[in-house]
């Protein structure tokens, strides 16, 4: 017993291992939460209509923390989300101009329709062409293989065509401009009846589009021409049988300001 030695072992606990062992998990959890919130925000943005996005963009464009400190974002929610008392005119006024005969420009309307198509019809946006022509803004709803607006040889709208017309009607209901509606076919003959040619088919399809637009709220008085062109005005002249030549065209008319100005000057009477 006299030769035995007592050994005392001192262990110093610093706690470094414990801190490094779990801290990364907290940081990673914060990162994942932030990414989830970010992608949720992107998803919500794509689901919001162009009118509401325009309101939100306008709000933040004019926002100043020094002028509006202490106020809530929700105070403006009724204005941004089109509750009673607000109109779609205000939604686009800052970004696209004012809708109406004398306010909106063809370029602004073209941009608004393109944005709506991109947002709401992304899977078939390549079948909708929006361009500016001499008369105003022309919207072409075209066929492609496997995705048609009408069954072969028929003037009955497919559900897909109805979906497209609904989006377009929602975006042109807020203006008063007159409309042309045109029907076009390719050069194939779809009927064995010699009394029912592509002339009749294209006109019937244009009228089917007219009836659906009126059902969706377009005032009948705004539609001033409904015509079928058969295969005489192809979109692709070098390929008359191309399915993309089968289409419905909606022309939103804009008055020629130069001609209108000349008429106004000519009508002035001097004493």
C-alpha positions as CSV (number, residue, x, y, z in Angstrom):
1,X,0.0,0.0,0.0
2,X,2.9,2.3,0.7
3,X,4.2,1.9,-2.9
4,X,0.8,2.5,-4.6
5,X,0.4,5.9,-6.3
6,X,-2.7,8.0,-6.5
7,X,-3.2,9.3,-10.1
8,X,-5.5,12.2,-10.5
9,X,-6.7,12.9,-14.1
10,X,-8.0,16.4,-14.8
11,X,-10.3,16.8,-17.8
12,X,-10.9,20.2,-19.1
13,X,-14.3,20.6,-20.9
14,X,-14.3,23.5,-23.3
15,X,-17.6,22.8,-25.0
16,X,-16.1,23.4,-28.5
17,X,-17.2,20.0,-29.8
18,X,-20.8,20.5,-28.7
19,X,-21.0,23.9,-30.4
20,X,-19.5,22.7,-33.7
21,X,-21.5,19.5,-33.6
22,X,-24.9,21.1,-34.0
23,X,-24.5,24.7,-35.1
24,X,-24.3,23.8,-38.8
25,X,-27.7,22.2,-38.6
26,X,-29.3,25.5,-37.5
27,X,-27.6,27.4,-40.3
28,X,-28.7,24.7,-42.8
29,X,-32.3,24.8,-41.5
30,X,-32.3,28.6,-41.9
31,X,-31.0,28.3,-45.5
32,X,-33.6,25.7,-46.4
33,X,-36.4,27.8,-44.9
34,X,-35.2,30.8,-46.8
35,X,-35.1,28.9,-50.1
36,X,-38.6,27.5,-49.5
37,X,-39.9,31.0,-48.9
38,X,-38.2,32.2,-52.1
39,X,-39.7,29.5,-54.3
40,X,-43.1,30.0,-52.7
41,X,-42.9,33.6,-53.6
42,X,-42.0,32.8,-57.2
43,X,-44.9,30.4,-57.4
44,X,-47.3,33.0,-56.0
45,X,-46.1,35.6,-58.4
46,X,-46.8,33.3,-61.4
47,X,-50.3,32.7,-60.0
48,X,-51.2,36.4,-59.7
49,X,-53.0,38.0,-62.6
50,X,-51.2,40.7,-64.7
51,X,-53.6,43.4,-63.3
52,X,-52.6,42.5,-59.7
53,X,-48.9,42.3,-60.5
54,X,-49.1,45.7,-62.0
55,X,-50.7,47.1,-58.8
56,X,-48.0,45.5,-56.6
57,X,-45.2,46.7,-58.9
58,X,-46.6,50.3,-58.9
59,X,-46.9,50.3,-55.1
60,X,-43.3,49.3,-54.5
61,X,-42.0,51.5,-57.3
62,X,-43.4,54.5,-55.5
63,X,-42.8,53.3,-51.9
64,X,-40.6,55.4,-49.6
65,X,-39.7,54.2,-46.1
66,X,-39.2,57.8,-45.1
67,X,-42.6,59.0,-46.2
68,X,-44.6,55.9,-45.3
69,X,-42.8,54.6,-42.2
70,X,-45.2,53.1,-39.7
71,X,-47.9,52.3,-42.3
72,X,-48.9,48.8,-43.2
73,X,-48.6,47.2,-46.6
74,X,-52.1,45.8,-46.1
75,X,-53.5,49.3,-46.0
76,X,-53.2,49.3,-49.8
77,X,-54.5,45.8,-50.3
78,X,-57.9,46.8,-51.6
79,X,-56.3,49.0,-54.2
80,X,-53.8,46.4,-55.3
81,X,-56.2,43.5,-55.4
82,X,-59.1,45.2,-57.1
83,X,-61.7,45.2,-54.4
84,X,-64.9,47.3,-54.8
85,X,-64.1,50.9,-55.9
86,X,-61.1,50.0,-58.1
87,X,-61.0,49.2,-61.7
88,X,-58.6,47.4,-64.0
89,X,-57.9,50.8,-65.6
90,X,-56.0,51.8,-62.5
91,X,-54.0,48.6,-62.4
92,X,-52.4,49.2,-65.8
93,X,-52.4,53.0,-65.8
94,X,-48.8,53.4,-64.6
95,X,-47.3,50.5,-66.4
96,X,-49.3,50.4,-69.6
97,X,-51.2,53.6,-70.0
98,X,-54.9,54.2,-69.5
99,X,-57.3,51.8,-71.1
100,X,-59.9,53.4,-73.3
101,X,-60.3,54.9,-76.8
102,X,-58.0,57.8,-76.2
103,X,-55.6,56.4,-73.6
104,X,-54.0,53.1,-74.3
105,X,-51.5,52.7,-77.1
106,X,-51.3,49.6,-79.4
107,X,-47.9,48.9,-77.9
108,X,-49.2,49.0,-74.4
109,X,-52.1,46.7,-75.2
110,X,-49.8,44.3,-77.0
111,X,-47.5,44.1,-74.0
112,X,-50.5,43.6,-71.6
113,X,-51.9,40.7,-73.7
114,X,-48.5,39.1,-74.1
115,X,-48.0,39.2,-70.3
116,X,-51.4,37.6,-69.7
117,X,-50.7,34.9,-72.2
118,X,-47.3,34.2,-70.7
119,X,-48.8,34.0,-67.2
120,X,-52.0,32.1,-67.8
121,X,-51.4,30.1,-71.0
122,X,-47.7,29.3,-70.7
123,X,-48.1,25.7,-72.0
124,X,-49.7,26.9,-75.3
125,X,-48.3,30.4,-75.6
126,X,-46.5,29.5,-78.8
127,X,-50.0,29.2,-80.4
128,X,-50.9,32.8,-79.7
129,X,-49.2,35.5,-81.7
130,X,-49.7,39.2,-80.8
131,X,-48.4,41.8,-83.2
132,X,-49.1,45.4,-84.2
133,X,-50.6,45.9,-87.7
134,X,-51.8,48.9,-89.6
135,X,-55.3,48.5,-88.2
136,X,-54.2,48.1,-84.6
137,X,-53.3,45.0,-82.5
138,X,-53.8,41.6,-84.2
139,X,-54.0,38.4,-82.1
140,X,-53.6,35.1,-84.0
141,X,-54.7,31.9,-82.4
142,X,-53.1,29.2,-84.5
143,X,-53.3,25.4,-84.8
144,X,-50.4,23.0,-84.6
145,X,-50.1,19.3,-85.0
146,X,-51.8,17.6,-82.0
147,X,-53.2,20.9,-80.6
148,X,-56.1,22.3,-82.6
149,X,-58.7,25.0,-81.9
150,X,-61.3,23.1,-83.8
151,X,-61.8,19.4,-84.6
152,X,-61.0,18.6,-88.2
153,X,-63.6,20.0,-90.6
154,X,-65.7,21.3,-87.7
155,X,-66.6,24.8,-86.4
156,X,-67.1,23.7,-82.8
157,X,-64.5,25.2,-80.4
158,X,-62.3,22.8,-78.5
159,X,-61.9,23.3,-74.7
160,X,-58.4,24.7,-75.3
161,X,-59.8,27.3,-77.7
162,X,-62.4,28.3,-75.1
163,X,-59.6,28.7,-72.5
164,X,-57.7,31.0,-74.8
165,X,-60.7,33.1,-75.7
166,X,-61.5,33.5,-72.0
167,X,-58.1,34.9,-71.3
168,X,-58.2,37.3,-74.3
169,X,-61.8,38.4,-73.4
170,X,-60.7,39.2,-69.9
171,X,-57.9,41.5,-71.3
172,X,-59.9,43.3,-73.9
173,X,-63.2,43.8,-71.9
174,X,-61.8,46.9,-70.3
175,X,-61.4,48.9,-73.6
176,X,-64.0,50.0,-76.1
177,X,-62.1,49.5,-79.3
178,X,-64.0,47.9,-82.2
179,X,-63.0,44.3,-83.3
180,X,-62.6,42.3,-86.5
181,X,-62.8,38.6,-86.3
182,X,-61.3,36.5,-89.1
183,X,-61.3,32.7,-89.8
184,X,-58.6,31.0,-91.8
185,X,-58.0,27.4,-93.0
186,X,-55.1,25.6,-94.7
187,X,-55.4,24.4,-98.3
188,X,-56.8,21.0,-97.4
189,X,-60.4,20.2,-98.3
190,X,-62.2,18.8,-95.2
191,X,-65.6,18.1,-96.6
192,X,-66.9,15.9,-99.4
193,X,-69.8,18.2,-99.8
194,X,-69.1,20.5,-102.7
195,X,-71.5,23.1,-101.2
196,X,-69.5,23.3,-98.0
197,X,-66.0,24.5,-98.8
198,X,-63.2,26.1,-96.8
199,X,-65.0,29.4,-97.4
200,X,-68.0,28.3,-95.3
201,X,-65.8,26.5,-92.8
202,X,-63.6,29.6,-92.1
203,X,-66.6,31.8,-91.8
204,X,-68.3,29.4,-89.4
205,X,-65.2,29.2,-87.3
206,X,-65.0,33.0,-87.1
207,X,-68.6,33.2,-86.1
208,X,-68.1,30.5,-83.4
209,X,-65.3,32.7,-82.0
210,X,-67.6,35.7,-82.1
211,X,-70.4,33.9,-80.2
212,X,-68.0,32.8,-77.5
213,X,-66.5,36.3,-77.1
214,X,-70.0,37.7,-76.7
215,X,-70.8,35.0,-74.2
216,X,-67.7,36.1,-72.3
217,X,-68.8,39.7,-72.0
218,X,-67.6,41.4,-75.2
219,X,-70.4,43.8,-76.3
220,X,-71.8,42.7,-79.7
221,X,-71.7,46.4,-80.8
222,X,-67.9,46.3,-80.7
223,X,-67.7,43.5,-83.3
224,X,-67.9,45.2,-86.6
225,X,-66.7,42.5,-89.0
226,X,-66.7,38.7,-89.0
227,X,-65.2,37.2,-92.2
228,X,-63.8,33.9,-93.4
229,X,-60.8,33.9,-95.8
230,X,-60.6,30.2,-96.4
231,X,-57.0,29.5,-97.4
232,X,-56.5,32.7,-99.4
233,X,-54.5,34.5,-96.7
234,X,-52.0,32.0,-95.3
235,X,-49.7,32.8,-92.4
236,X,-47.0,30.7,-94.1
237,X,-47.3,31.4,-97.8
238,X,-44.6,29.0,-98.8
239,X,-46.4,26.1,-97.1
240,X,-50.2,26.4,-97.7
241,X,-50.9,23.1,-96.0
242,X,-49.1,24.0,-92.8
243,X,-51.5,23.5,-89.8
244,X,-50.5,26.9,-88.5
245,X,-52.4,28.4,-91.4
246,X,-55.5,27.3,-89.6
247,X,-56.3,30.1,-87.2
248,X,-58.6,32.6,-85.8
249,X,-57.5,36.3,-85.9
250,X,-58.9,39.0,-83.6
251,X,-58.0,42.5,-84.7
252,X,-58.4,45.3,-82.1
253,X,-58.9,48.5,-84.0
254,X,-57.1,51.7,-83.2
255,X,-58.1,54.9,-84.9
256,X,-55.5,56.5,-87.2
257,X,-54.7,59.7,-85.2
258,X,-53.3,61.4,-88.2
259,X,-56.5,60.9,-90.2
260,X,-58.6,61.8,-87.2
261,X,-56.6,65.0,-86.8
262,X,-57.1,66.0,-90.4
263,X,-60.8,65.4,-90.2
264,X,-61.0,67.5,-87.1
265,X,-59.1,70.4,-88.7
266,X,-61.3,70.1,-91.8
267,X,-64.4,70.4,-89.7
268,X,-63.5,73.7,-88.0
269,X,-65.6,76.5,-89.3
270,X,-64.3,80.0,-89.0
271,X,-66.7,83.0,-88.7
